[in-house]
Amino acid sequence: MERMVKRQQSRKSVPAPGRTFVVDRFFSGARQMRSHFDQVFGNPRGADPRRFCWDAWNVPGQYRLLRTPAYHFFQKSLYERFHRELVLWGRRNLGCHDISPPWMSCYIDGCEQNFHGDLPHGPWSFVFSLTPWSERRFTGGETLLLREQVLDFWRAADLSRGMEEQDVLESIEPEMNRLVVFDPRIPHGVRRVAGAHDVREGRLVIHGWFVNPRPFIEGPLVENELSGAIAQILARVDRALGDAGAELDGMVSHRFQVSPSGRVSGASLLAHSLRQRGGASSATTEVLKAIEAGIREARFKPRKAGSKVTLPVVFGSRE
């Protein structure tokens, strides 16, 4: 099995193809955001109106946490910097042009999320941590995702050996300034937090969804010309798949460069969340080959400078 989690050491890195990504040291202003949070809640005897922001969200047996809209909590300039960084990452690496209005959530003693799938909020989920993880005094708080072996159990499992939790669940620690991005259809949750009673000691994250997948162009290439190339790529996909295309759901994103001469170079697969109903994978393999071949064959008008393009292709009902 390929490893689905790719850990990135820099926010400028490009993820390896997969369905879950971990980007460390994502935002240069993370410490400022955390300091603002600590300042607001630093005096437990105070009556600062900013402290009265929490929705104590409780769905018995499913969700229990404190939450508030992130964009109302932080200083406008600081939040807008973070928002721009996150949106740009989504455009370059996923081909999603925006994010949903994000929540800031805090998990104190007894808070958790049991397993669920997020549909139809957006094609990719994100969780950005402001938790001083190395200094924590609580247990729990990890993001949990079902592993590929479980999602396709009878075809992928090794039935010759036993199985324990780490074989079933991918556990990702919400380290400070870490961005986690994953396919929200994967059943996921948050392990119950125990031992934190002050919000300054809990699991603190900002989370939401990347939305609005469409091509992202950096450079002089015009969208109308790219649309013609996309139509040819999709025609190639249809020819390669036939009726099998109706069995696919998800999206796939490539990034490529267009030289000043109009030729394509550096085409690479960024990420894909394609699933084929019935558990087979042949259509997924064919669609990836067809898209890459179509990209490499595309030709554009010569220009004075080159362009970089992130191209998402959506299958099924994803938005």
BALONU-638436 format. One record per atom (N, C-alpha, C): x, y, z. Coordinates in Angstrom, 1 decimal. Layout:
# residues N
east  north  up
X  Y  Z
...
# end
This chain:
# residues 319
east  north  up
0.8  -1.2  0.0
0.0  0.0  0.0
0.9  1.3  0.0
0.5  2.3  -0.8
1.2  3.5  -0.7
0.9  4.2  0.5
1.8  5.0  1.1
1.5  5.7  2.3
0.7  7.0  1.9
-0.4  7.1  2.6
-1.3  8.2  2.2
-1.0  9.6  2.8
-0.1  9.6  3.8
0.2  10.8  4.5
1.6  11.3  4.0
1.7  12.4  3.4
3.0  13.0  3.0
3.3  14.2  3.9
4.4  14.1  4.7
4.8  15.2  5.6
5.7  16.1  4.8
5.3  17.4  4.9
6.1  18.5  4.2
6.8  19.3  5.2
8.1  19.6  5.0
8.9  20.4  6.0
8.7  21.9  5.7
8.1  22.3  4.7
8.0  23.7  4.4
6.7  24.0  3.7
6.1  25.1  4.0
4.8  25.4  3.4
4.9  25.7  1.9
6.2  25.8  1.4
6.4  26.1  0.0
6.5  24.8  -0.8
6.5  23.6  -0.1
6.7  22.3  -0.7
5.5  22.0  -1.5
5.6  21.1  -2.5
4.5  20.6  -3.3
4.3  19.2  -2.8
3.0  18.8  -2.5
2.8  17.5  -1.9
3.0  16.4  -3.0
3.4  15.2  -2.5
3.4  14.0  -3.3
1.9  13.6  -3.5
1.6  13.0  -4.7
0.2  12.6  -4.9
-0.3  11.7  -3.8
-1.5  12.1  -3.4
-2.2  11.3  -2.3
-3.5  11.9  -1.9
-4.0  11.4  -0.8
-5.3  11.9  -0.4
-5.2  12.6  1.0
-4.1  12.6  1.6
-3.9  13.2  2.9
-2.5  13.9  2.9
-2.4  15.1  3.3
-1.1  15.8  3.3
-0.9  16.5  4.7
0.3  16.5  5.1
0.7  17.2  6.4
1.8  18.2  6.0
1.5  19.5  6.3
2.4  20.6  6.0
2.8  21.2  7.3
4.1  21.1  7.7
4.6  21.6  8.9
5.1  23.1  8.6
5.2  23.9  9.7
5.6  25.3  9.6
4.9  26.0  8.5
3.6  25.9  8.6
2.8  26.4  7.4
2.8  28.0  7.4
2.5  28.6  8.5
2.2  30.1  8.5
3.2  30.8  9.4
3.8  31.8  8.9
4.8  32.6  9.7
4.2  33.4  10.8
2.9  33.6  10.8
2.2  34.3  11.8
1.5  33.5  12.8
1.8  32.2  12.9
1.1  31.2  13.8
1.3  31.6  15.2
2.6  32.0  15.6
2.8  32.4  17.0
2.1  33.6  17.4
1.9  34.6  16.4
1.1  35.8  16.7
-0.3  35.4  17.0
-0.9  34.5  16.2
-2.3  34.0  16.4
-2.4  33.4  17.7
-1.5  32.5  18.1
-1.5  31.9  19.4
-1.4  32.9  20.5
-0.5  33.9  20.4
-0.3  34.9  21.4
-1.6  35.7  21.6
-2.3  36.0  20.5
-3.6  36.7  20.7
-4.6  35.9  21.4
-4.6  34.6  21.1
-5.6  33.7  21.9
-5.2  33.7  23.3
-4.0  33.5  23.7
-3.6  33.5  25.1
-3.8  34.8  25.8
-3.7  35.9  25.1
-3.9  37.2  25.7
-5.4  37.4  26.0
-6.3  37.0  25.1
-7.7  37.1  25.3
-8.2  36.3  26.5
-7.6  35.1  26.7
-8.1  34.2  27.7
-7.1  34.2  28.9
-6.2  35.1  29.0
-5.1  35.1  30.0
-5.6  35.4  31.4
-6.7  36.1  31.6
-7.2  36.5  32.9
-8.5  35.8  33.1
-8.5  34.6  33.8
-9.8  33.9  34.0
-10.8  34.7  34.9
-10.3  35.7  35.6
-11.3  36.5  36.5
-11.8  37.7  35.7
-11.3  37.9  34.5
-11.7  39.1  33.8
-13.0  38.9  33.1
-13.6  40.0  32.6
-14.8  40.0  31.9
-14.7  40.6  30.5
-13.6  40.3  29.8
-13.4  40.8  28.5
-14.4  40.2  27.6
-15.2  41.1  26.9
-16.3  40.5  26.0
-15.8  39.6  25.0
-14.5  39.6  24.6
-14.0  38.7  23.6
-14.0  37.3  24.1
-14.0  37.1  25.4
-14.0  35.7  25.9
-15.4  35.0  25.7
-16.4  35.8  25.5
-17.8  35.2  25.4
-18.1  34.8  24.0
-17.2  34.1  23.3
-17.4  33.9  21.9
-17.8  32.4  21.6
-17.8  31.5  22.6
-17.9  30.1  22.2
-19.3  29.6  22.1
-19.5  28.8  21.0
-20.6  27.9  20.9
-20.2  26.6  21.5
-20.9  26.1  22.5
-20.6  24.8  23.1
-21.4  23.8  22.3
-20.8  23.3  21.2
-21.5  22.5  20.3
-21.5  21.0  20.8
-22.7  20.5  21.0
-22.8  19.1  21.5
-23.9  18.4  20.8
-23.5  17.4  20.0
-24.4  16.4  19.4
-24.1  15.1  20.1
-25.0  14.6  21.0
-24.7  13.5  21.8
-24.2  12.3  21.0
-23.1  11.7  21.4
-22.5  10.5  20.8
-21.8  10.8  19.5
-21.7  12.1  19.1
-21.0  12.4  17.8
-20.0  13.5  17.9
-20.5  14.7  18.4
-19.6  15.9  18.5
-19.7  16.6  19.8
-18.6  17.0  20.4
-18.6  17.8  21.6
-17.3  18.6  21.6
-17.5  20.0  21.4
-16.3  20.9  21.4
-16.8  22.3  21.5
-15.9  23.2  21.7
-16.2  24.7  21.6
-15.7  25.2  20.3
-16.6  26.1  19.7
-16.2  26.6  18.4
-16.7  28.1  18.2
-16.0  28.8  17.3
-16.4  30.1  17.0
-15.8  30.5  15.7
-16.4  31.4  14.9
-15.9  31.7  13.6
-14.5  32.3  13.7
-13.5  31.8  13.0
-12.1  32.2  13.2
-11.9  33.6  12.7
-12.6  34.0  11.7
-12.4  35.3  11.0
-12.9  36.5  11.9
-13.8  36.2  12.9
-14.2  37.2  13.8
-13.3  37.3  15.1
-12.5  36.3  15.3
-11.8  36.3  16.6
-10.5  37.0  16.5
-9.7  36.9  15.4
-8.4  37.4  15.3
-8.4  38.9  14.8
-7.3  39.6  15.0
-7.2  40.9  14.4
-7.3  40.8  12.9
-8.0  41.7  12.3
-8.3  41.6  10.8
-7.1  41.4  10.0
-6.0  42.2  10.2
-4.8  42.1  9.3
-4.1  40.7  9.5
-4.1  40.2  10.7
-3.4  38.9  11.0
-4.2  37.8  10.4
-5.6  37.8  10.6
-6.4  36.8  10.0
-6.3  36.8  8.5
-6.3  38.0  7.9
-6.3  38.1  6.4
-5.0  37.6  5.8
-3.9  37.7  6.5
-2.6  37.1  6.1
-2.7  35.6  6.1
-3.3  35.0  7.1
-3.4  33.6  7.2
-4.4  33.1  6.1
-5.5  33.8  5.9
-6.5  33.4  4.9
-5.8  33.4  3.5
-5.0  34.5  3.2
-4.4  34.5  1.9
-3.4  33.4  1.7
-2.7  33.0  2.7
-1.7  31.9  2.6
-2.4  30.6  2.3
-3.5  30.4  3.1
-4.3  29.2  2.9
-4.9  29.0  1.6
-5.5  30.1  1.1
-6.2  30.1  -0.2
-5.2  29.9  -1.3
-4.0  30.6  -1.2
-3.0  30.4  -2.3
-2.5  28.9  -2.3
-2.3  28.3  -1.1
-1.9  26.9  -1.1
-2.9  26.0  -1.7
-4.2  26.3  -1.5
-5.2  25.5  -2.1
-5.3  25.7  -3.6
-5.0  26.9  -4.1
-5.1  27.1  -5.5
-3.9  26.4  -6.2
-2.7  26.5  -5.6
-1.5  26.0  -6.3
-1.5  24.4  -6.2
-1.9  23.9  -5.1
-1.7  22.5  -4.8
-2.9  21.6  -5.1
-4.1  22.2  -5.1
-5.3  21.4  -5.3
-6.1  21.9  -6.4
-5.9  23.2  -6.8
-6.8  23.8  -7.8
-8.2  24.2  -7.2
-8.2  24.4  -5.9
-9.4  25.0  -5.3
-9.2  26.4  -5.0
-10.2  27.3  -5.4
-10.0  28.7  -5.4
-10.3  29.4  -4.1
-11.0  28.7  -3.2
-11.4  29.4  -2.0
-11.5  28.4  -0.8
-11.8  28.9  0.3
-12.1  28.1  1.5
-13.5  28.5  2.1
-14.1  27.5  2.7
-15.3  27.8  3.4
-15.0  28.7  4.6
-16.0  29.5  5.2
-15.7  30.3  6.4
-15.2  29.3  7.5
-14.0  29.5  7.9
-13.4  28.5  8.9
-13.8  28.7  10.3
-13.9  27.6  11.0
-14.1  27.6  12.5
-12.8  27.6  13.2
-12.8  28.2  14.4
-11.7  27.9  15.4
-12.4  27.1  16.5
-11.8  25.9  16.7
-12.4  25.0  17.7
-11.4  24.7  18.8
-11.9  24.6  20.0
-11.1  24.2  21.2
-11.7  23.0  21.8
-10.8  22.0  22.1
-11.2  20.8  22.7
-10.6  20.7  24.1
-11.5  20.8  25.1
-11.0  20.6  26.5
-11.5  19.2  27.0
-11.4  19.0  28.3
-11.7  17.7  28.8
-13.1  17.2  28.4
-13.1  16.0  27.8
-14.4  15.4  27.3
-14.7  15.7  25.9
-14.0  16.6  25.2
-14.4  17.0  23.9
-13.8  16.0  22.9
-14.6  15.8  21.8
-14.2  14.8  20.8
-15.0  15.0  19.6
-14.6  14.3  18.5
-15.5  14.1  17.3
-15.4  12.6  17.0
-16.5  11.9  17.0
-16.6  10.5  16.6
-16.5  10.5  15.1
-16.3  9.3  14.5
-16.1  9.1  13.1
-17.3  9.6  12.3
-17.0  10.3  11.2
-18.0  10.9  10.3
-17.3  11.2  9.0
-18.1  11.5  8.0
-17.6  12.0  6.7
-18.3  13.4  6.4
-17.5  14.3  5.8
-18.0  15.6  5.6
-18.4  15.8  4.1
-19.7  15.7  3.8
-20.2  15.9  2.5
-21.5  16.6  2.6
-21.8  17.6  1.7
-21.0  18.0  0.5
-20.2  19.3  0.7
-19.6  19.5  1.8
-19.0  20.8  2.2
-17.9  21.2  1.2
-17.1  20.3  0.7
-16.0  20.7  -0.2
-15.2  19.5  -0.5
-14.4  19.5  -1.6
-13.6  18.3  -2.0
-12.4  18.0  -1.1
-12.0  19.0  -0.3
-10.8  18.7  0.6
-11.1  19.4  2.0
-10.8  18.7  3.1
-10.9  19.3  4.4
-9.5  19.8  4.8
-9.4  20.8  5.7
-8.2  21.2  6.3
-8.3  21.4  7.8
-7.2  21.2  8.5
-7.1  21.4  9.9
-5.8  22.1  10.2
-5.8  23.3  10.7
-4.6  24.0  11.0
-4.5  24.2  12.5
-3.4  23.7  13.1
-3.2  23.7  14.6
-2.5  24.9  15.1
-3.1  25.4  16.2
-2.5  26.4  17.1
-2.2  25.8  18.5
-2.1  24.5  18.5
-1.9  23.8  19.8
-0.4  23.7  20.1
0.1  24.2  21.3
1.5  23.9  21.6
1.7  22.4  22.0
1.7  21.6  21.0
1.6  20.2  21.3
2.7  19.6  22.2
3.9  20.1  22.0
5.0  19.5  22.8
4.9  19.9  24.3
4.1  20.9  24.6
3.9  21.4  26.0
2.6  20.9  26.6
1.8  20.1  25.9
0.4  19.8  26.3
0.4  19.0  27.6
-0.7  19.1  28.4
-0.8  18.4  29.6
-2.0  17.4  29.5
-2.6  17.3  28.3
-3.8  16.5  28.1
-3.4  15.3  27.3
-4.3  14.3  27.3
-4.2  13.2  26.4
-5.2  13.2  25.3
-5.0  12.6  24.2
-6.0  12.6  23.1
-5.7  13.8  22.2
-6.7  14.1  21.4
-6.6  15.3  20.5
-6.1  15.0  19.1
-5.6  13.8  18.8
-5.1  13.5  17.5
-6.3  13.4  16.5
-6.0  13.8  15.2
-6.9  13.6  14.1
-6.8  12.1  13.7
-7.9  11.5  13.6
-7.9  10.0  13.2
-8.6  9.8  11.9
-8.0  9.1  11.0
-8.6  8.7  9.7
-8.5  7.2  9.5
-9.6  6.6  9.0
-9.5  5.2  8.6
-8.5  5.0  7.5
-7.7  4.0  7.7
-6.7  3.6  6.7
-7.3  3.0  5.4
-6.5  3.1  4.3
-6.9  2.5  3.1
-7.3  1.0  3.2
-6.5  0.3  4.1
-6.8  -1.1  4.2
-8.2  -1.4  4.8
-8.7  -0.5  5.6
-10.0  -0.6  6.1
-11.1  -0.2  5.2
-10.8  0.9  4.4
-11.8  1.3  3.4
-12.0  0.3  2.3
-11.0  -0.5  2.0
-11.1  -1.5  1.0
-10.7  -2.8  1.6
-11.3  -3.2  2.7
-10.8  -4.2  3.6
-10.5  -5.6  3.0
-11.4  -6.2  2.4
-11.3  -7.6  1.9
-10.3  -7.7  0.7
-10.2  -6.6  0.0
-9.2  -6.6  -1.2
-7.8  -6.3  -0.7
-7.7  -5.4  0.3
-6.4  -4.9  0.7
-5.8  -5.5  1.9
-6.6  -6.1  2.8
-6.1  -6.5  4.1
-5.2  -7.8  4.0
-4.2  -7.8  4.8
-3.3  -9.0  5.0
-4.0  -9.9  6.0
-4.7  -11.0  5.6
-5.4  -11.8  6.6
-4.6  -12.9  7.2
-3.2  -12.8  6.9
-2.4  -13.8  7.5
-1.8  -13.4  8.9
-2.1  -12.1  9.3
-1.6  -11.6  10.6
-2.7  -10.9  11.3
-2.4  -10.6  12.6
-3.4  -9.9  13.4
-3.4  -8.4  13.1
-4.3  -7.7  13.7
-4.6  -6.3  13.4
-4.8  -5.6  14.7
-4.2  -4.4  14.9
-4.4  -3.6  16.0
-4.7  -2.1  15.6
-4.9  -1.2  16.6
-5.4  0.1  16.2
-4.6  0.8  15.1
-3.3  0.7  15.3
-2.4  1.5  14.3
-2.6  0.9  12.9
-3.1  -0.3  12.8
-3.3  -0.9  11.4
-4.6  -0.5  10.9
-5.5  0.1  11.7
-6.8  0.5  11.3
-6.9  2.0  11.1
-6.3  2.7  12.0
-6.4  4.2  12.1
-5.1  4.9  11.8
-5.1  5.9  11.0
-4.0  6.9  10.8
-4.2  8.0  11.9
-3.2  8.1  12.7
-3.3  9.1  13.8
-2.3  10.3  13.5
-2.8  11.5  13.4
-2.0  12.6  13.1
-2.0  13.6  14.2
-0.9  13.9  14.8
-0.8  14.8  15.9
-1.0  16.3  15.5
-1.8  17.1  16.2
-2.0  18.5  15.8
-0.8  19.4  16.3
0.3  19.2  15.8
1.5  20.0  16.3
1.3  21.4  15.9
1.9  22.3  16.7
1.8  23.7  16.4
2.2  24.1  15.0
1.4  24.9  14.3
1.7  25.4  13.0
1.7  24.3  12.0
0.9  23.3  12.2
0.8  22.2  11.2
-0.6  22.3  10.5
-0.5  22.1  9.2
-1.7  22.1  8.3
-1.9  20.6  7.9
-3.1  20.1  8.1
-3.4  18.8  7.6
-4.6  18.9  6.6
-4.4  18.3  5.5
-5.4  18.4  4.4
-5.8  16.9  4.0
-7.1  16.6  3.9
-7.4  15.3  3.6
-8.8  15.2  2.8
-9.0  14.1  2.2
-10.3  13.8  1.5
-11.4  13.7  2.6
-12.4  14.6  2.6
-13.3  14.5  3.7
-14.3  13.3  3.7
-14.3  12.6  2.6
-15.1  11.4  2.5
-14.5  10.3  3.4
-13.2  10.3  3.7
-12.6  9.3  4.5
-13.2  9.5  5.9
-13.8  8.4  6.5
-14.3  8.5  7.9
-13.2  9.0  8.8
-13.4  10.1  9.6
-12.4  10.7  10.4
-13.0  11.2  11.7
-12.2  11.5  12.6
-12.6  12.1  13.9
-11.5  12.6  14.7
-11.7  13.0  15.9
-10.7  13.5  16.9
-10.8  12.7  18.2
-9.7  12.2  18.6
-9.6  11.4  19.8
-10.0  12.2  21.0
-10.8  11.7  21.9
-11.3  12.4  23.0
-10.1  13.0  23.9
-10.3  14.3  24.2
-9.3  15.0  25.0
-9.6  14.7  26.5
-8.6  14.5  27.3
-8.8  14.3  28.7
-7.7  15.1  29.5
-8.1  15.8  30.5
-7.1  16.5  31.3
-7.0  18.0  31.2
-7.6  18.6  30.2
-7.5  20.0  29.9
-8.8  20.7  30.3
-8.8  21.7  31.2
-10.0  22.3  31.7
-10.0  23.8  31.4
-8.8  24.4  31.1
-8.7  25.8  30.7
-8.5  25.7  29.1
-9.2  26.6  28.4
-9.1  26.6  27.0
-7.7  26.9  26.5
-6.8  27.5  27.3
-5.4  27.7  26.9
-4.6  26.4  27.0
-5.2  25.4  27.6
-4.5  24.1  27.7
-5.0  23.1  26.8
-6.0  23.4  26.0
-6.7  22.4  25.1
-6.1  22.3  23.7
-6.8  21.5  22.9
-6.5  21.4  21.5
-7.1  22.5  20.7
-6.4  23.4  20.1
-6.9  24.6  19.5
-6.5  24.5  18.0
-7.6  24.5  17.1
-7.4  24.3  15.7
-8.3  25.3  14.9
-7.9  25.6  13.7
-8.8  26.3  12.7
-9.0  25.3  11.6
-10.3  25.1  11.2
-10.6  24.1  10.3
-11.8  24.5  9.3
-11.8  23.8  8.2
-12.8  24.1  7.2
-12.6  23.2  6.0
-13.0  23.8  4.8
-12.9  23.0  3.6
-12.4  23.9  2.4
-11.6  23.3  1.6
-11.2  23.9  0.3
-12.4  23.7  -0.7
-12.8  24.8  -1.4
-14.0  24.7  -2.3
-13.6  25.4  -3.6
-14.6  25.3  -4.5
-14.6  26.0  -5.8
-13.4  25.5  -6.7
-13.3  24.2  -7.0
-12.2  23.8  -7.9
-12.4  24.3  -9.3
-11.3  24.9  -9.8
-11.2  25.3  -11.2
-9.8  25.7  -11.5
-9.4  25.8  -12.8
-8.0  26.0  -13.1
-7.4  27.3  -12.5
-6.2  27.2  -12.0
-5.5  28.3  -11.5
-4.2  28.6  -12.3
-4.2  29.8  -12.9
-3.1  30.2  -13.8
-2.2  31.3  -13.1
-0.9  31.1  -13.2
0.0  32.1  -12.8
0.9  32.4  -14.0
0.6  33.6  -14.6
1.3  34.0  -15.8
0.3  34.5  -16.8
0.8  34.8  -18.1
0.0  35.4  -19.1
-1.0  34.5  -19.8
-0.9  33.2  -19.6
-1.9  32.3  -20.3
-3.3  32.8  -20.0
-4.2  32.8  -21.0
-5.5  33.3  -20.8
-6.4  32.1  -20.6
-7.5  32.3  -19.8
-8.4  31.2  -19.4
-9.1  30.6  -20.6
-9.5  31.4  -21.6
-10.2  30.9  -22.8
-9.4  29.9  -23.5
-8.1  30.2  -23.7
-7.2  29.3  -24.4
-7.0  28.0  -23.6
-6.9  28.1  -22.3
-6.8  26.9  -21.5
-8.1  26.1  -21.6
-9.2  26.7  -21.7
-10.5  26.0  -21.8
-10.5  25.0  -23.0
-9.9  25.5  -24.1
-9.9  24.6  -25.3
-9.0  23.4  -25.0
-7.9  23.6  -24.4
-7.1  22.4  -24.0
-7.8  21.5  -23.1
-8.5  22.0  -22.1
-9.3  21.2  -21.2
-10.3  20.3  -21.9
-11.0  20.9  -22.9
-12.0  20.2  -23.6
-11.3  19.0  -24.3
-10.1  19.2  -24.9
-9.4  18.1  -25.5
-9.0  17.0  -24.5
-8.6  17.4  -23.4
-8.2  16.5  -22.3
-9.4  15.6  -21.9
-10.5  16.3  -21.7
-11.7  15.6  -21.2
-12.2  14.6  -22.3
-12.0  15.0  -23.6
-12.4  14.1  -24.7
-11.5  12.9  -24.7
-10.3  13.1  -24.4
-9.4  11.9  -24.3
-9.7  11.0  -23.1
-10.1  11.6  -22.0
-10.6  10.8  -20.9
-11.8  10.0  -21.2
-12.8  10.6  -21.9
-14.0  9.9  -22.3
-13.7  8.7  -23.2
-12.8  8.9  -24.1
-12.4  7.8  -25.0
-11.7  6.7  -24.3
-10.9  7.1  -23.3
-10.2  6.0  -22.5
-11.1  5.2  -21.6
-12.1  5.9  -21.1
-12.9  5.3  -20.0
-14.2  4.7  -20.5
-14.8  5.3  -21.5
-16.1  4.8  -21.9
-17.1  4.9  -20.8
-17.9  3.9  -20.6
-19.0  3.9  -19.5
-18.4  3.8  -18.1
-17.1  3.4  -18.0
-16.5  3.3  -16.7
-16.3  4.7  -16.0
-16.4  5.7  -16.8
-16.2  7.1  -16.3
-17.3  7.4  -15.3
-18.5  6.8  -15.5
-19.7  7.1  -14.6
-19.4  6.4  -13.2
-18.5  5.5  -13.1
-18.2  4.9  -11.8
-17.3  5.6  -11.0
-16.7  6.7  -11.5
-15.7  7.5  -10.8
-16.3  8.6  -10.0
-15.7  8.9  -8.8
-16.1  10.0  -8.0
-14.9  10.6  -7.4
-14.8  11.9  -7.3
-13.6  12.6  -6.7
-13.0  13.6  -7.7
-11.8  14.0  -7.4
-11.1  14.9  -8.3
-9.6  14.6  -8.3
-9.0  15.1  -9.4
-7.6  14.9  -9.6
-7.0  16.2  -10.0
-5.8  16.5  -9.5
-5.2  17.8  -9.8
-3.7  17.6  -10.3
-3.4  18.2  -11.4
-2.1  18.3  -12.0
-1.6  19.7  -12.0
-0.3  19.8  -12.0
0.4  21.2  -12.2
1.4  21.0  -13.3
1.4  22.0  -14.2
2.3  22.0  -15.3
2.7  23.4  -15.7
3.8  23.5  -16.4
4.4  24.7  -16.9
4.2  24.9  -18.4
3.9  26.1  -18.8
3.8  26.4  -20.2
4.9  27.4  -20.6
5.8  27.0  -21.5
6.9  27.8  -21.8
6.5  29.0  -22.7
7.3  30.0  -22.8
7.0  31.1  -23.7
6.6  30.7  -25.1
7.2  29.5  -25.6
6.9  29.0  -26.9
5.5  28.4  -27.0
4.9  28.1  -25.8
3.6  27.5  -25.8
3.6  26.0  -25.6
4.7  25.4  -25.4
4.8  24.0  -25.1
4.7  23.7  -23.6
4.2  22.5  -23.3
4.0  22.1  -21.9
5.3  21.4  -21.4
5.7  21.7  -20.2
6.7  20.9  -19.5
6.4  20.8  -18.0
7.1  19.9  -17.4
7.0  19.7  -16.0
5.7  19.3  -15.5
4.9  18.6  -16.3
3.6  18.1  -15.8
3.7  17.1  -14.7
3.0  17.3  -13.6
3.1  16.4  -12.5
1.8  16.3  -11.8
1.5  15.1  -11.3
0.3  14.8  -10.5
0.5  15.4  -9.1
-0.4  16.3  -8.6
-0.3  16.8  -7.3
-1.1  16.0  -6.3
-2.4  15.7  -6.6
-3.2  15.0  -5.6
-4.4  14.4  -6.3
-4.9  13.3  -5.8
-6.2  12.8  -6.3
-7.0  12.1  -5.3
-8.3  12.2  -5.4
-9.2  11.6  -4.5
-10.2  10.7  -5.2
-9.7  10.2  -6.4
-10.6  9.4  -7.2
-11.0  8.1  -6.5
-12.2  7.7  -6.6
-12.7  6.4  -6.1
-13.6  5.8  -7.2
-13.4  4.5  -7.4
-14.2  3.8  -8.4
-15.2  2.9  -7.6
-16.5  3.1  -7.9
-17.5  2.3  -7.2
-17.3  0.8  -7.5
-17.5  0.1  -6.5
-17.3  -1.4  -6.6
-15.9  -1.8  -6.2
-15.0  -0.8  -5.9
-13.7  -1.2  -5.3
-12.6  -1.4  -6.3
-12.9  -1.5  -7.6
-11.9  -1.7  -8.7
-11.1  -0.4  -8.8
-9.9  -0.5  -9.5
-9.0  0.7  -9.6
-8.6  0.9  -11.1
-9.1  0.1  -12.0
-8.7  0.2  -13.4
-9.0  1.5  -14.0
-10.3  2.0  -13.7
-10.7  3.3  -14.3
-9.8  4.4  -13.8
-9.5  4.4  -12.5
-8.6  5.4  -11.9
-7.3  5.5  -12.6
-6.7  4.3  -12.8
-5.4  4.3  -13.5
-5.5  4.8  -14.9
-6.6  4.5  -15.6
-6.7  5.0  -17.0
-6.9  6.5  -17.0
-7.7  7.0  -16.1
-8.0  8.4  -16.1
-6.7  9.3  -15.8
-5.9  8.8  -14.9
-4.7  9.5  -14.6
-3.7  9.5  -15.8
-3.7  8.4  -16.5
-2.8  8.3  -17.7
-3.4  9.2  -18.8
-4.7  9.2  -19.0
-5.3  10.0  -20.0
-5.1  11.5  -19.8
-5.3  12.0  -18.6
-5.2  13.4  -18.2
-3.7  13.8  -18.5
-2.8  13.0  -18.0
-1.4  13.4  -18.1
-1.0  13.5  -19.6
-1.4  12.5  -20.4
-1.1  12.5  -21.8
-1.7  13.7  -22.5
-2.9  14.0  -22.1
-3.6  15.2  -22.7
-2.9  16.5  -22.4
-2.4  16.6  -21.1
-1.7  17.8  -20.7
-0.4  18.0  -21.5
0.4  16.9  -21.7
1.6  16.9  -22.4
1.5  17.2  -23.8
0.4  16.9  -24.4
0.1  17.2  -25.8
-0.4  18.6  -26.1
-0.9  19.3  -25.1
-1.5  20.6  -25.3
-0.5  21.6  -25.8
-1.0  22.5  -26.7
-0.1  23.5  -27.2
-0.9  24.8  -27.1
-0.1  25.9  -26.8
-0.7  27.2  -26.6
0.1  28.3  -27.5
-0.5  29.4  -27.6
0.1  30.5  -28.3
1.4  31.0  -27.7
2.4  31.3  -28.5
3.6  31.9  -27.9
3.4  33.2  -27.2
4.1  33.4  -26.1
4.0  34.6  -25.3
5.3  35.0  -24.8
5.4  36.2  -24.3
6.7  36.7  -23.8
7.2  36.0  -22.6
6.3  35.4  -21.8
6.7  34.8  -20.6
6.0  33.5  -20.4
6.5  32.6  -19.6
5.8  31.3  -19.4
4.7  31.4  -18.3
4.0  30.4  -18.1
2.9  30.3  -17.1
3.0  29.0  -16.3
2.4  29.0  -15.2
2.2  27.8  -14.4
0.7  27.6  -14.2
0.3  26.3  -14.3
-1.1  26.0  -14.3
-1.4  24.9  -13.3
-2.4  25.0  -12.4
-2.9  23.9  -11.6
-4.2  23.6  -12.2
-4.4  22.3  -12.7
-5.6  21.9  -13.4
-6.3  20.8  -12.6
-7.5  21.2  -12.0
-8.3  20.1  -11.3
-9.3  19.6  -12.3
-9.6  18.3  -12.2
-10.6  17.7  -13.0
-11.5  16.9  -12.0
-12.8  17.2  -12.1
-13.8  16.7  -11.1
-14.7  15.7  -11.7
-14.9  14.6  -11.0
-15.7  13.5  -11.5
-16.9  13.3  -10.5
-18.0  12.9  -10.9
-19.2  12.7  -10.0
-19.8  14.0  -9.6
-20.2  14.0  -8.3
-20.9  15.1  -7.8
-20.1  16.0  -6.9
-18.8  15.9  -7.0
-17.9  16.8  -6.1
-18.0  18.2  -6.6
-18.0  19.2  -5.6
-18.0  20.6  -5.8
-16.9  21.3  -5.1
# end
